[in-house]
């Protein structure tokens, strides 16, 4: 980020801001049939300013709730899936153990691939409590029963190690939306402002007209820099 571009960003941000919380959507371009696996990060969307550089999930979740595409990562949200599982071990052309997801009840998933997804645990529990019990299946004369269960995947990721991605919010695997905190001097932050991908709530100490005026300046500066490249 050059000096002039940074000065434009400084004119937009509140004087107390030390970092920004951003969202970006990864695109899964993998092709298992050709053994090609690749996930491409999408462009940054600025969600909120931060007064510090600490990685705090409560702050990230609050910012996520203000952006429709990341609302599922907001306070009280999670990644829950209702699945049908075996109630006992069974051996028949293979070994299946109690608690394992049933491969024979996909018709109960309403078109979903691996279960019924829920954002809140209470909603998943409410469904399981009222859903009809899955039908039994006979294996070699033995009647095997099944039940609904709730599987949870974490959305708060802590990867503070070498080659790790740091602290971030993300549901599921591969593609999808991620929310994290980044430094103000990240080049992708400038690009977000230049492109108008700014979704900071109105409570930010600046009017919408002032923000749009600064974005227009950033776009003009970005265009000028491209002509010099």
C-alpha positions in Angstrom: 0.0 0.0 0.0 1.7 3.3 -1.1 1.7 6.5 1.1 -1.0 8.3 -0.8 -3.4 5.3 -0.8 -2.8 4.8 2.9 -3.6 8.4 3.6 -6.9 8.0 1.8 -7.8 4.9 3.9 -6.8 6.9 7.1 -9.2 9.6 6.1 -12.1 7.1 6.0 -11.3 5.1 9.2 -12.2 6.5 12.7 -9.1 7.7 14.5 -9.4 4.9 17.1 -9.5 2.0 14.6 -6.5 -0.3 14.7 -7.8 -3.2 12.6 -10.8 -4.2 10.5 -13.1 -7.2 10.6 -13.7 -8.6 7.1 -15.6 -11.3 5.3 -14.7 -13.2 2.2 -16.2 -16.1 0.3 -14.0 -18.9 -0.8 -14.9 -20.7 -4.0 -14.2 -24.4 -4.1 -12.8 -25.2 -7.5 -11.9 -28.8 -6.7 -12.5 -31.6 -9.1 -12.2 -35.0 -7.3 -12.6 -36.9 -10.6 -9.3 -35.5 -11.8 -7.7 -35.5 -8.3 -7.5 -31.6 -8.4 -8.2 -29.8 -5.1 -8.2 -26.1 -4.8 -10.1 -23.4 -2.8 -9.8 -19.8 -4.0 -10.3 -17.0 -1.6 -12.7 -14.3 -2.7 -12.6 -10.5 -2.3 -12.7 -8.8 1.1 -15.9 -7.1 2.4 -15.3 -4.7 5.3 -17.8 -5.4 8.1 -16.5 -3.4 11.1 -13.7 -1.4 12.6 -11.9 -2.6 15.7 -10.2 -0.7 18.5 -7.6 -3.4 19.0 -5.7 -6.1 17.3 -6.8 -8.9 19.6 -8.5 -12.0 18.1 -11.9 -12.1 19.8 -14.6 -14.3 18.5 -17.4 -12.4 20.3 -16.3 -9.3 18.3 -16.1 -11.3 15.0 -19.6 -12.8 15.6 -21.1 -9.5 16.3 -19.7 -8.1 13.0 -20.8 -11.2 11.1 -24.4 -10.7 12.2 -24.5 -7.3 10.4 -23.9 -8.9 7.0 -26.6 -11.1 5.5 -24.1 -13.5 3.9 -22.4 -14.2 7.2 -25.4 -14.0 9.6 -25.1 -17.7 10.2 -21.8 -17.0 12.0 -23.3 -14.5 14.4 -23.8 -14.7 18.1 -25.5 -18.0 19.2 -25.1 -19.6 15.8 -23.3 -22.8 15.0 -23.1 -25.7 12.5 -25.5 -28.5 13.5 -26.7 -31.4 11.4 -29.5 -33.8 12.3 -28.6 -37.3 11.1 -30.0 -40.8 11.4 -27.6 -43.1 13.2 -27.5 -46.8 14.2 -28.6 -47.7 17.8 -26.5 -50.9 17.8 -23.5 -52.6 16.1 -24.3 -54.7 13.1 -22.2 -56.9 10.7 -23.6 -57.6 7.2 -21.3 -57.2 4.2 -19.3 -54.9 6.3 -19.2 -53.7 9.9 -21.4 -50.8 11.2 -21.2 -49.5 14.7 -23.6 -47.8 17.0 -23.7 -44.1 16.5 -22.5 -44.3 12.9 -24.5 -42.3 10.3 -27.0 -44.5 8.4 -26.4 -44.7 4.7 -30.0 -46.1 4.3 -32.1 -43.1 5.3 -31.1 -40.4 2.9 -34.7 -40.0 1.8 -35.4 -38.4 5.2 -33.0 -35.5 4.5 -35.3 -33.6 2.3 -32.8 -33.5 -0.6 -29.8 -32.7 1.5 -26.7 -34.8 1.0 -25.6 -35.7 4.6 -28.3 -34.7 7.0 -30.6 -31.7 7.8 -28.6 -28.6 8.6 -29.4 -26.1 11.4 -27.8 -22.8 12.5 -29.0 -23.0 16.1 -28.7 -26.0 18.4 -32.2 -25.4 19.9 -33.7 -25.7 16.5 -31.9 -29.0 15.8 -33.0 -30.3 19.2 -36.6 -29.3 18.5 -36.6 -31.1 15.3 -35.1 -34.3 16.8 -37.6 -34.2 19.6 -40.6 -34.2 17.3 -39.3 -36.1 14.3 -40.8 -39.6 13.8 -38.4 -42.4 14.7 -36.6 -43.8 11.6 -37.8 -47.2 10.5 -35.8 -50.3 11.4 -34.0 -52.5 8.8 -33.5 -56.3 8.9 -30.0 -57.6 8.4 -29.7 -61.4 8.1 -32.8 -61.8 10.2 -31.8 -59.3 12.8 -33.9 -56.2 13.2 -31.7 -53.1 13.5 -33.1 -49.8 14.9 -32.1 -46.3 14.3 -32.5 -42.8 15.9 -32.0 -39.2 15.2 -28.7 -37.6 16.5 -27.2 -34.1 16.3 -23.7 -33.6 15.0 -21.8 -30.4 15.6 -18.9 -28.9 13.7 -17.0 -26.0 15.2 -17.1 -22.6 13.5 -14.6 -20.9 15.7 -11.2 -21.9 14.4 -7.9 -21.3 16.3 -4.9 -21.9 14.1 -2.1 -20.0 15.8 0.7 -22.1 14.5 3.1 -22.1 11.7 1.2 -22.1 8.3 -2.1 -21.8 10.3 -4.7 -19.3 9.3 -5.1 -17.6 12.7 -8.4 -17.1 14.3 -11.5 -17.0 12.1 -15.1 -18.0 11.8 -16.2 -20.5 9.1 -18.9 -23.2 8.8 -18.3 -26.4 7.0 -15.4 -27.4 4.8 -13.9 -26.0 1.6 -15.9 -23.1 0.1 -18.1 -20.7 1.9 -17.9 -17.5 3.9 -15.1 -16.7 6.4 -15.0 -13.8 8.9 -11.7 -12.7 10.4 -9.7 -9.7 11.7 -6.9 -8.2 9.6 -4.5 -5.3 9.8 -5.3 -1.9 8.3 -2.4 -2.1 5.9 -3.6 -5.3 4.2 -3.7 -4.6 0.5 -7.0 -6.4 0.2 -8.6 -3.9 2.6 -7.7 -1.0 0.3 -9.1 -3.0 -2.6 -12.4 -3.5 -0.7 -12.7 0.3 -0.2 -11.8 1.0 -3.8 -14.5 -1.4 -5.0 -17.1 -0.2 -2.5 -17.3 -3.4 -0.6 -17.9 -1.6 2.7 -20.7 -2.7 5.0 -19.9 -0.9 8.3 -23.1 -0.1 10.2 -24.3 3.5 10.3 -23.1 3.8 13.9 -19.6 4.5 12.5 -19.1 8.2 13.3 -19.2 9.1 9.6 -22.2 9.8 7.4 -22.9 7.6 4.4 -22.2 10.6 2.1 -18.8 11.0 3.6 -18.0 7.3 3.2 -19.1 7.3 -0.4 -17.1 10.4 -1.1 -14.0 8.7 0.3 -14.7 5.5 -1.7 -15.0 7.6 -4.9 -11.6 9.1 -4.1 -10.1 5.6 -3.5 -11.5 4.4 -6.8 -10.0 7.3 -8.7 -6.7 6.8 -7.0 -6.8 3.1 -7.7 -7.5 3.8 -11.4 -4.6 6.3 -11.6 -2.2 3.8 -10.1 -3.2 1.2 -12.7 -2.3 3.5 -15.5 1.2 3.9 -13.9 1.8 0.2 -13.5 
